[in-house]
């Protein structure tokens, strides 16, 4: 039985290494996706500010605009 132990340990080490690589890759992909989404949202926000969309300032009841609900 001791003859198969090194082979088993080698397979386990390889499997663990591959698992670590996969997890790192997934983490990088998720971070990249989150960064892309953040950039898209930021660009969308900036586009709304520049264009002066008709509904800007009315959503959320901005008190500084002078348009209150009272």
C-alpha positions in Angstrom: 0.0 0.0 0.0 2.9 2.4 0.6 3.9 2.1 -3.1 0.7 3.9 -4.1 1.0 6.7 -1.5 3.5 8.8 -3.5 1.3 8.5 -6.6 -1.8 9.5 -4.7 0.1 12.4 -3.1 1.3 13.5 -6.5 -2.3 13.4 -7.9 -3.6 15.3 -4.9 -0.9 18.0 -5.3 -1.7 18.4 -9.0 -5.4 18.5 -8.3 -4.9 21.1 -5.6 -2.7 23.2 -7.9 -5.3 23.1 -10.7 -8.0 24.0 -8.2 -6.0 27.0 -7.0 -5.4 28.1 -10.6 -9.1 27.8 -11.4 -10.1 29.8 -8.3 -7.6 32.6 -9.1 -8.8 32.8 -12.7 -12.5 33.0 -11.5 -11.5 35.7 -9.0 -9.8 37.7 -11.7 -12.7 37.3 -14.1 -15.2 38.4 -11.5 -13.1 41.4 -10.6 -12.8 42.3 -14.3 -16.6 42.0 -14.7 -17.3 44.2 -11.7 -14.8 46.8 -12.9 -16.5 46.8 -16.4 -19.9 47.2 -14.8 -18.7 50.0 -12.6 -17.2 51.8 -15.6 -20.4 51.3 -17.6 -22.5 52.7 -14.7 -20.1 55.6 -14.3 -20.3 56.4 -18.1 -24.0 56.2 -17.9 -24.1 58.6 -15.0 -21.8 61.0 -16.7 -23.8 60.8 -19.9 -27.0 61.7 -18.0 -25.3 64.6 -16.3 -23.9 66.0 -19.6 -27.1 65.5 -21.5 -29.2 67.1 -18.8 -31.9 64.5 -19.0 -35.3 65.8 -18.2 -35.8 63.5 -15.2 -32.5 64.5 -13.6 -32.9 66.0 -10.2 -36.5 64.8 -9.7 -35.8 61.2 -8.7 -35.2 60.8 -5.0 -36.6 64.2 -4.0 -33.3 66.2 -4.0 -33.8 68.9 -1.3 -31.0 71.1 -2.8 -33.0 71.7 -6.0 -35.6 73.7 -4.2 -38.3 71.4 -5.4 -39.6 69.9 -2.2 -42.5 67.7 -1.4 -43.8 70.0 1.3 
